[in-house]
Amino acid sequence: MRAKAARLGLWLWVIGVLVFLFAPIVTIILFGFDRSVIETWPIRHWTLSWYSVAWHDPQVRSAFVLSLKAAVAATILATILGSMAAFGVHKARFFGRDSISLLLILPLALPGIITGVALNSAFRWAGITLSLWTIIVGHTTFCIVVIYNNVIARLRRTSNTLLEASADLGATGLQTFRFVTLPTIATALVSGALLAFALSFDEVIVTTFTAGAQNTLPIWIFGAIRLGQQLPEVNVVVTLVVILMFIPILIAARLTGSDNFVPRVRATRIAK
């Protein structure tokens, strides 16, 4: 009897937490279908017209394209740099390795406003004009952490016997990386890149300090909410952003939970 009560209480607690987290998001999504420009509950008249308004808004389109460019470029740079850092920290043995690992993770732990102000000051001190490239640099600083954590965690789970077996078959270092190491970390790379893209696409604080006159989608949403004249359109844009963020996060979760990451060593090709 106590076990059933405890199980019921746990389920109620979980449901309460989920409602607390997602009720505001669901509310925004529902208001995106409200015909009225004034948000009142319950919704009396439903419509899809605001989706057409958002789609044909040139500011929304340009902001979306800019955010997409920044997110894709930051993800590519973060994947390359984060993977290299993970391999360096995992393979090398040197004094202060743990400190280096801490410094690589630190940007994600710091508040975004600190990172944004620091980057803004650094760019202005160096005489660099704020543009798309400064946004990419700013996003890359915290996207690297996601890639680094994913890759180094996968490397720590990988047995060295696979690399030794590849060397015994006469493989070079490049062949071992291509046929053994890369398939091993493939899902970690893909899931990390998807999470980095999602994290970069909706980042607003760092973007605000590194964008200058550039208008990304999060900045447009923030400005429209502050003015309060385009709330229905904002609800629609937020709904689309939530959907766009949900897809890569879901794929990343599925890839991370997969145990099928042990590579198939192509012995015949390596032996050649």
N, C-alpha and C positions, 0 to 999 in steps of 0.2 A: 504493500500500500504506500509506504514512504517512497519507494523507488518510482512508482507511477506519479506520485505528487511532485517529486523532484524533476522527473522528466517533463511533466507538464509545465512546471515553473520555468524550466530551461527553455522550452519551446516558446513560451509566452515572452520571455526576456529577449530571445532572438528576434521574434516578430516585432517586438517593440523597438528594438535597435534599428531594424530594417525600415520600419515606418518612419522613425526619426530621421534616418539618412535620406530616404528616397521620396518622402511625401512632398517636400518643396520642389523637387525636380518634376514629379508627376503633375503638380499644380501648374508649373510653368508650361509644361507640354499641353495640358488641357486648355489653358488660357490662349494658346496659339490658335485654337479653333473658335474663339469667341469673336462674334461680329462687332461687338462694342469696343470702343477705344478705352473705355473705363472698366477696369477689372472689378467685377462684382460676382459674388457667388450666391446662388447657383447660376450657371451659364444658361441664358434663356434662348439665345439664337446661335446656332453653330454654322460655321462657314470655313471654306478653304481659301478664301480670297487673299488672306494675308500671306499665304505661301507664294502666290503669284506676285504680290507686291514686293516681297523680299527677293524673289528670283530676278525681277526686272529692275531692282535698285542698283545703279552703277557703283555706288559706294560699297555696298555689300559684296558685289562681285569682285571689285578690285581688292578689297580687304581680304577676301577669301583666297584669291590667287596669291597675294603677298604672303599670307600665313602659310599657305601650302608650299610655296617656294622655300621659305625659311625653315619649315619643319623638315622637308626632304633633304635640303643641304646640310642642316645641323645633324640629322640622323646619319647621313653618309660619313661626315667628318667624325662624329662621335663613335661610330662603329669601327672606323679605322684606328683612331687614336686610343679608344678604350680597349680594343683587342690587343694592340701592341703593348699597352701598359699592363694588361693582365698577363700576357706571356712573359714580359720582363720581370714582373714581381714574382710570378710562379716559378719560373725556371731558374732565375739567378739567385745566388746566395751571397748577400752582402750586409754589411752593418747598416742598421737603420731601415731595413726593409719594411718592418711593421709601421714605421713612421711615414714612409712613402705611401703605403696602403691607406693610412688614415688621412693623409692629405688629399688623396684621390677621391675619397668618399666625402670629405668635408663640404664641398660645394652644395651637395644635396641637403646637408643638415643645416646649413646657414639659411637664415630668412632671405627670401627673394629680394627684399628691398636693399639688403646689405650688398648682395651680389650686383644688383642693378646700379646702385650708387657708386660702388667701386669701379665697375666697368665704365660708367659714364665719366668718372673723374680721369680714369686712365686714357680713354679715347680723347678727351679734351686736352689733357696734358701732352699727348703725342700729336695733337693737331689733326686727328682723324675725324672727318665729317661723319656724323651719324647717318647710316643708310641701311640697306638690306644686309650688307655684309657685317655690320656691327651687330645687327639682330642675330645673324647666324652664329657669330662668335659668342654672343651672350648665351644663346640656347645650347651651344655645344658644351659650355662649361658644366652644365648640370646633366646633360644627356650622356656625357662620358661615364658618369657614375653608374648609370643603369647598365650600360654595356659592360663596363668593368666588372661589376658584381656578378652578372650572369655568366660571363666567360670564365672568370677565375673560379667560380663555384663549380662549373662543369669540368674545368681542368683538374680541380682537386678530387673530383669523383672518378676521374679517368685513371685506370691502372697503367703504370709504366711498362707492364709486360707487353702491351700492344705495340709500343714504340720499340721495345727490344726485339720483338718478333719481326717487326718490319726491317730493323737493321740486320737481323740474322738472315733475312731473305735477300740481302744485298741492296736494299733501297737507300737512296741518297736522302739527305735531309729534306730536300724539296719534295721528293716522292712521298716520304713519310708524312709530310705536312698535307700533301694533296689527297692521299688515299686513306690516311688514318686520322690525323689530327683534325683536319677540316670537317670530315663527316661527323666526328665526335662532338664538335662544338657547334654544328650547323644549327640545331634547334635553339641552342642558347643564343646564338647570334641573331637569328630571325626574331625570336621572342623579345630579346633586348632591343632590337631595332624598332619593333612595333611599339613597345612601351615608350621608347625614346621619342618616337614620332608623336604619340598621343600626348606625352608630357610637353613637347615643344609646341604643338599646334595650339593649345589653349593657354599657354603661359602669358600672363598679362603684366606682372610686376617688372620682371627683368626687361620685357619688351618695351615697356613704357620709358625706361631710362636709356634704352639703346636704339630706339626707333627714329628719334628725331621727328621729322615731318611725315614719316611713313605711317600709314593707317592700317594696322593689322586687324583681323577680325575681333580678337578680345578687346582691343582699344576701341573699336567702333561700338561694341556692345556696351562698354563702360561709359562712353560718351553719350550714347543714346539713352541709357538708363538715367544718367545725371540730368539730361534735359527733360526727360519724361514725356516727350511728344511722339515717340515711336514705340511704345511699349508692346503693342501687339506684334509688330514686326520683329522686335527684339526677342519675344517669346518664340517666334518661328525660327529665328536664327539659332537661338540657344538649343532648341529641339534638334535641329540639324547637326549642330556641333556634338550634342550628346550621342546621337546615333553614329556619327563619324568616329567618335572616341570609343564607343562601345565595341565596334567591330575589331579593331586591332588589339584591344585589351582582351577580348574573348579569345581571339586566335592565339595570343601570347600565353594565356592561361592554359589553353589546351596543349600547346607545345611544351610548356614548362612541366606540365603534369605527365607528359609522355616519358616512358622509360625506354623507348626504342631508339636510344642514341648510340648504341655500341656499333661502330663501323664494321663494314665487311671488308676485310683486308684483301685486296686483289693480289694474291700471291703470284699469279702468273705474270701479270704486267709488271709488278715490282721486280720479279726475278729477272725479267729482260733488261 
